[in-house]
């Protein structure tokens, strides 16, 4: 009987949803890091790889790019990579150390964190709605094509979302059960890690402030809440003070807010609502369900989930340019999107006396939900494509024939995905003349997949290791023809 009860319980169905989420995320798990947003994926994956190649140094993470990445172009020969604290890379490290360096393992770690997020969404929504809504929200999060793709990338976002959701679940539980020391401890841990990874965790924190106000806690609890929050933020503050010692390793970030002045302009609304939410993420039919769910009155009168959705929108408004330029920023919106799409679906499924007969609302709900997944997949399937197979092939060959201590120039419009494929440090762009890069930074090799003026100049003056219609690999330490009289383009 106990086994039978499990098979008909909410946890059985949650297990099925998690299993399904795992299976759909295995699609093209063995793809090279050359798909959508490969530049950001390559930077993140390089840190994990260098933990094995250069030593496990989480406080001084390094990637492959030696070019300047700070707001003032400063060369970065030590290849410091100071963005989020490398929690994700730390999780990948044991896989690389014991099983060998393979991009599959880094994708697998993202998948595992994403599966944890599926469970957390269920538990959060169950608390504020009901079991059915919780299960459907978890299912939507598990199968939404946009989320499926980004949940198996080598980005820190899936890990961050897991800890941000854990912060919501445990901190909110502690707010309502202030005597629970266990919830307070876990809330502290998840909050500290979430902020260490991304300061954007503040936009997951706003619903918690709402809960404190609604609970009408006394002054003593407010002091506890503030002290716990301050303690959880301390690691983030210390990390930021630490990385200021190496400014060349800190990417420019001020432009993310409104660097191009796009906030509130018509183009901003078109990109965020039409292209992203109504196109890539939910599709036009899913946006309709989401809107219906958002305007539905919660049964218990608690607007915690609505505040969460509002704070997700607020993130897109505050970090306007970042959200327009990089669609992976919207992974922060996916939990709220999944929840309110599911609420809208259930509203139609259950019917309302103000609606048409329930028979038709059920058909409409199913129609809108299915086409939401379909329309999203039609767009997102393009993300899986390898943008430049020649770049991957050239990188693999370079890895085989170049010395392990080689430093390369692999120009790819500043995209470090090409550099990553070579498994060598170097420059993803010829920011300085090649002779200067050789003399000052020890560059030894040049690799290119395009026959531009720069590549043709290299072909004329340096030893060529590989020359075929797809790519060129040259040895910059051996000059075959004097450079004088033939300036570098």
C-alpha positions in Angstrom: 0.0 0.0 0.0 2.9 2.4 0.8 4.3 1.8 -2.7 0.9 2.4 -4.3 0.4 5.6 -2.4 3.8 6.8 -3.7 2.8 6.1 -7.3 -0.3 8.3 -7.0 1.4 10.9 -4.9 2.6 14.4 -5.8 6.2 13.3 -5.3 5.8 10.5 -7.9 4.6 13.0 -10.5 7.4 15.4 -9.5 9.9 12.7 -10.1 8.4 12.0 -13.5 8.7 15.7 -14.4 12.3 15.8 -13.2 13.1 12.7 -15.3 11.5 14.2 -18.3 13.4 17.5 -17.7 16.6 15.5 -17.6 15.9 13.6 -20.8 15.0 16.7 -22.9 18.2 18.4 -21.7 20.3 15.6 -23.1 19.6 16.8 -26.6 23.0 17.6 -28.3 24.7 17.5 -24.9 27.9 16.5 -26.8 27.8 19.7 -29.0 31.0 21.7 -29.0 30.9 25.1 -27.3 30.2 26.8 -30.6 26.5 27.3 -30.4 24.4 30.3 -29.3 26.3 32.7 -27.0 29.4 30.6 -27.5 31.6 33.5 -26.4 30.1 33.6 -22.9 30.0 29.8 -22.7 33.7 29.6 -23.8 34.8 32.1 -21.2 33.0 30.2 -18.4 34.2 26.7 -19.6 37.8 27.9 -19.9 37.8 28.7 -16.1 36.8 25.1 -15.3 39.4 23.7 -17.7 42.1 25.9 -16.3 41.3 24.6 -12.7 42.7 21.3 -14.0 45.5 22.6 -16.2 46.8 25.4 -13.9 45.7 24.3 -10.5 42.5 24.7 -8.4 42.5 28.4 -7.6 38.9 29.5 -7.1 40.0 32.9 -5.7 42.0 33.7 -8.9 40.0 32.1 -11.7 41.6 32.3 -15.1 40.3 31.9 -18.6 42.1 31.9 -22.0 41.7 35.5 -23.1 44.8 37.7 -22.7 43.3 40.8 -24.3 41.9 43.7 -22.2 38.4 43.2 -20.9 38.2 46.1 -18.4 36.4 49.4 -19.2 39.8 50.9 -20.1 41.6 48.5 -22.4 44.2 46.9 -20.2 46.0 43.8 -21.4 45.3 40.8 -19.2 48.4 38.5 -19.6 47.6 36.6 -16.4 44.1 35.9 -17.9 42.2 36.7 -14.7 38.4 36.2 -15.0 36.8 38.2 -12.2 33.0 38.1 -12.6 30.8 35.9 -10.5 32.5 33.8 -7.8 33.1 30.5 -9.6 30.6 28.3 -7.8 29.6 26.7 -11.1 33.2 26.0 -12.0 33.9 24.5 -8.6 31.1 22.1 -9.2 32.5 21.1 -12.6 36.0 20.6 -11.2 35.5 17.1 -9.7 34.1 15.8 -13.0 37.0 17.2 -14.9 39.6 16.0 -12.3 38.3 12.4 -12.0 36.8 11.8 -15.5 38.8 14.0 -17.7 38.2 17.4 -19.4 35.1 17.1 -21.5 32.4 19.8 -22.3 29.7 17.2 -21.7 30.5 17.2 -18.0 30.2 21.0 -17.7 26.8 20.8 -19.5 25.8 18.0 -17.2 26.5 20.1 -14.1 24.2 22.9 -15.5 21.5 20.2 -16.1 21.7 18.9 -12.6 21.3 22.4 -11.1 18.4 23.0 -13.4 16.7 19.8 -12.2 17.0 21.1 -8.6 15.3 24.3 -9.8 12.4 22.2 -11.1 11.9 20.8 -7.6 12.2 24.1 -5.9 9.6 25.7 -8.2 7.2 23.0 -7.2 7.7 23.5 -3.5 7.4 27.3 -3.7 4.3 27.3 -5.9 2.6 24.5 -3.8 3.0 26.8 -0.8 1.2 29.7 -2.4 -1.2 28.0 -4.7 -1.9 24.2 -4.7 -0.3 20.9 -5.7 -1.7 21.0 -9.2 -0.4 24.4 -10.0 2.9 23.5 -8.5 3.3 20.4 -10.6 2.3 22.2 -13.8 4.7 25.1 -13.0 7.5 22.5 -12.5 6.5 20.8 -15.8 6.5 24.1 -17.7 9.9 25.0 -16.4 11.1 21.5 -17.3 10.0 21.6 -21.0 9.9 25.3 -22.0 12.3 25.2 -25.0 14.1 28.4 -24.2 14.8 27.1 -20.7 15.8 23.7 -21.9 18.5 25.2 -24.1 20.0 27.5 -21.5 19.7 24.8 -18.8 22.4 22.8 -20.7 24.8 25.5 -21.6 28.2 26.1 -19.9 26.9 29.3 -18.3 26.6 30.2 -14.6 23.0 31.1 -15.0 21.4 27.6 -14.3 23.5 27.4 -11.1 22.6 30.9 -10.1 18.9 30.3 -10.6 19.0 27.2 -8.4 20.6 29.1 -5.5 18.3 32.1 -6.0 15.2 29.8 -5.9 16.7 28.1 -2.8 17.0 31.5 -1.2 13.4 32.2 -1.9 12.2 28.8 -0.6 14.2 28.7 2.6 14.2 32.3 3.5 10.4 32.6 3.0 9.9 29.4 5.0 11.9 31.0 7.8 9.9 34.2 7.7 6.7 32.3 8.2 8.3 29.8 10.7 10.8 32.1 12.5 11.5 29.4 15.1 12.9 27.1 12.5 16.7 27.3 12.9 17.2 24.8 10.0 15.4 27.1 7.6 17.4 30.1 8.7 20.7 28.2 8.2 19.8 27.0 4.7 18.4 30.4 3.9 21.7 32.0 4.9 23.7 29.5 2.7 21.5 29.9 -0.4 21.4 33.7 -0.1 25.1 34.0 0.4 25.9 31.8 -2.7 23.2 33.5 -4.8 24.6 36.9 -4.2 28.2 35.7 -4.6 27.3 34.5 -8.1 25.2 37.4 -9.3 24.2 40.8 -7.7 21.0 40.3 -9.6 19.9 38.1 -6.8 18.4 41.3 -5.3 15.5 40.9 -7.7 14.7 37.5 -6.2 14.9 39.1 -2.7 12.1 41.6 -3.2 9.2 39.0 -2.7 10.9 38.1 0.7 10.5 41.7 1.9 6.8 41.4 0.9 6.5 38.3 3.1 8.1 40.1 6.1 5.5 42.9 5.8 2.6 40.6 5.3 3.6 38.4 8.2 3.6 41.6 10.3 6.7 40.4 12.2 7.7 42.3 15.3 10.8 44.4 15.8 12.8 41.5 17.2 12.3 39.5 14.0 13.1 42.5 11.8 16.5 42.7 13.5 17.1 39.0 13.0 16.1 39.3 9.3 18.4 42.3 8.7 21.3 40.7 10.5 20.9 37.4 8.6 20.7 39.3 5.3 23.8 41.4 6.2 25.7 38.3 7.1 24.8 36.6 3.9 25.9 39.6 1.9 29.3 39.8 3.5 30.9 37.2 1.3 29.7 39.1 -1.8 31.2 42.4 -0.4 34.5 40.7 0.4 34.7 39.1 -3.1 34.1 42.5 -4.7 36.8 44.1 -2.6 39.2 41.2 -3.5 38.8 41.4 -7.3 39.4 45.2 -7.3 43.1 44.4 -6.8 43.2 43.1 -10.4 41.1 45.6 -12.5 42.3 44.0 -15.8 40.3 40.9 -14.9 37.0 42.7 -14.4 34.8 43.0 -17.5 33.0 46.3 -18.2 29.6 46.3 -16.7 28.2 49.8 -16.5 26.9 49.5 -20.0 24.5 46.8 -19.0 22.1 49.2 -17.3 21.3 51.6 -20.1 24.6 52.0 -22.0 22.9 52.7 -25.3 19.9 54.6 -23.9 17.4 52.0 -25.1 15.4 51.8 -21.8 11.7 52.8 -22.3 12.2 53.4 -26.0 9.9 51.7 -28.5 12.7 49.4 -29.5 13.1 48.2 -25.9 9.5 47.1 -25.6 9.7 45.5 -29.0 12.7 43.4 -28.1 11.6 42.4 -24.6 7.9 41.8 -25.1 7.6 40.9 -28.8 10.9 39.2 -29.6 11.9 37.7 -26.2 8.8 37.0 -24.1 6.3 36.7 -27.0 8.7 35.0 -29.3 11.6 33.0 -27.9 10.3 32.3 -24.4 6.5 31.9 -24.4 5.3 32.4 -27.9 2.3 34.6 -28.5 -0.1 31.9 -27.2 2.0 31.4 -24.0 2.0 35.1 -23.5 -1.8 35.1 -23.5 -1.8 32.4 -20.8 0.8 34.2 -18.8 -1.2 37.5 -18.9 -4.3 35.7 -17.8 -2.4 34.1 -14.9 -0.9 37.4 -13.9 -4.2 39.3 -13.6 -5.9 36.4 -11.8 -6.6 37.1 -8.1 -4.8 34.6 -5.8 -7.1 32.5 -3.8 -5.5 33.2 -0.4 -5.1 36.9 -1.1 -1.3 36.6 -0.9 0.5 38.4 -3.8 3.9 36.9 -3.1 4.1 35.3 -6.6 2.8 38.4 -8.3 5.5 40.5 -6.5 8.1 38.0 -7.8 6.8 38.4 -11.4 6.9 42.2 -10.9 10.5 42.1 -9.7 11.4 40.0 -12.7 10.1 42.7 -14.9 11.9 45.3 -12.8 15.2 43.4 -13.5 14.6 43.8 -17.2 13.9 47.5 -16.8 16.9 48.2 -14.6 19.4 46.1 -16.6 17.9 47.3 -19.9 20.8 47.1 -22.3 22.0 43.8 -21.0 18.6 42.2 -21.4 18.2 43.5 -25.0 21.6 42.4 -26.1 21.9 39.1 -24.3 18.8 36.9 -24.2 20.3 34.5 -21.6 19.7 37.3 -19.1 16.0 36.4 -19.4 16.6 33.0 -17.7 16.0 35.0 -14.5 12.4 35.6 -15.8 11.7 31.9 -16.6 10.6 30.8 -13.1 7.9 33.5 -13.0 7.0 32.9 -16.6 6.5 29.2 -15.9 4.4 29.9 -12.9 2.0 32.4 -14.3 1.6 30.6 -17.7 0.6 27.6 -15.6 -1.8 29.6 -13.5 -3.4 31.0 -16.6 -3.8 27.5 -18.1 -5.4 26.2 -14.9 -7.8 29.2 -14.9 -9.1 28.2 -18.3 -9.1 24.5 -17.4 -11.2 25.0 -14.4 -13.5 27.6 -16.1 -15.2 30.6 -14.7 -18.8 31.8 -14.8 -17.7 34.9 -16.7 -16.1 32.7 -19.4 -17.7 30.8 -22.2 -18.7 27.2 -21.3 -16.0 25.2 -19.7 -15.8 22.7 -22.6 -14.5 25.5 -24.8 -12.1 27.0 -22.2 -10.5 23.5 -21.7 -9.9 23.2 -25.5 -8.6 26.8 -25.6 -6.2 26.1 -22.7 -4.8 23.0 -24.3 -4.4 24.8 -27.6 -2.6 27.8 -26.2 -0.3 25.7 -24.0 0.7 23.3 -26.8 1.4 26.1 -29.3 3.4 28.0 -26.7 5.9 25.1 -26.5 5.8 24.6 -30.3 6.3 28.3 -31.2 9.2 28.5 -28.7 10.8 25.4 -30.1 10.6 26.9 -33.6 12.8 29.8 -32.5 15.0 28.1 -30.0 16.0 25.1 -32.2 18.3 27.6 -34.1 20.3 28.1 -30.9 21.7 24.6 -31.0 23.4 25.0 -34.4 27.2 25.2 -34.5 27.8 28.7 -36.0 31.1 27.9 -37.7 32.1 24.2 -38.0 35.4 25.3 -39.7 36.3 27.1 -36.5 35.8 23.9 -34.4 37.8 21.8 -36.9 40.7 24.4 -37.0 40.8 24.6 -33.2 41.0 20.8 -32.8 43.8 20.5 -35.4 45.7 23.4 -33.7 45.4 21.6 -30.4 47.0 18.5 -31.9 49.9 20.2 -33.8 50.9 23.2 -31.6 53.1 23.0 -28.6 51.3 22.9 -25.2 52.9 26.2 -24.3 51.9 27.9 -27.5 50.1 31.3 -27.3 47.8 32.0 -30.2 46.0 34.7 -32.0 42.6 33.3 -33.2 40.6 36.2 -34.5 36.9 35.7 -34.5 35.4 39.1 -34.1 36.5 39.2 -30.4 34.5 35.9 -29.7 36.6 33.6 -27.5 34.9 30.5 -28.8 37.6 30.0 -31.4 40.3 30.5 -28.9 38.7 28.0 -26.6 38.7 25.3 -29.3 42.5 25.6 -29.6 42.9 24.8 -26.0 45.5 27.5 -25.8 45.7 31.0 -24.2 45.9 34.0 -26.4 44.0 36.7 -28.2 40.6 36.4 -29.9 41.3 39.6 -31.8 44.4 41.3 -33.2 44.1 44.3 -30.9 47.8 45.1 -31.5 50.1 44.6 -34.5 51.2 40.9 -34.7 55.0 41.7 -34.3 54.1 43.6 -31.1 52.1 40.7 -29.8 55.0 38.3 -30.5 57.6 40.6 -28.8 55.6 41.8 -25.8 53.2 38.9 -25.0 55.0 35.8 -26.4 52.4 35.0 -29.1 53.6 32.1 -31.2 50.8 31.1 -33.6 48.1 32.6 -35.8 44.9 30.7 -36.7 42.2 32.0 -39.0 39.2 30.7 -40.8 38.8 33.8 -43.1 41.0 34.8 -46.1 41.0 38.5 -45.2 43.8 41.0 -45.6 45.4 40.1 -42.3 45.5 36.4 -43.1 46.9 37.0 -46.6 49.6 39.2 -45.0 50.5 36.4 -42.6 50.6 33.9 -45.5 53.2 36.1 -47.2 55.6 36.6 -44.2 55.5 33.6 -41.8 55.9 29.9 -41.8 52.6 28.2 -42.7 51.9 25.0 -40.8 48.4 24.4 -42.4 46.9 26.0 -45.4 43.7 24.7 -46.8 40.4 26.2 -48.1 38.9 26.1 -44.6 41.6 27.7 -42.4 45.2 28.7 -41.9 47.6 28.0 -39.1 50.9 29.9 -39.1 54.0 30.0 -36.9 54.7 33.6 -36.0 58.1 32.8 -34.6 59.5 32.1 -38.0 59.6 34.9 -40.6 60.0 33.7 -44.2 59.9 37.1 -45.9 61.0 40.5 -44.5 58.1 42.6 -43.2 59.7 45.9 -44.1 58.0 47.5 -47.1 54.8 45.5 -46.6 52.9 47.0 -43.6 50.5 44.9 -41.7 46.9 45.7 -42.6 
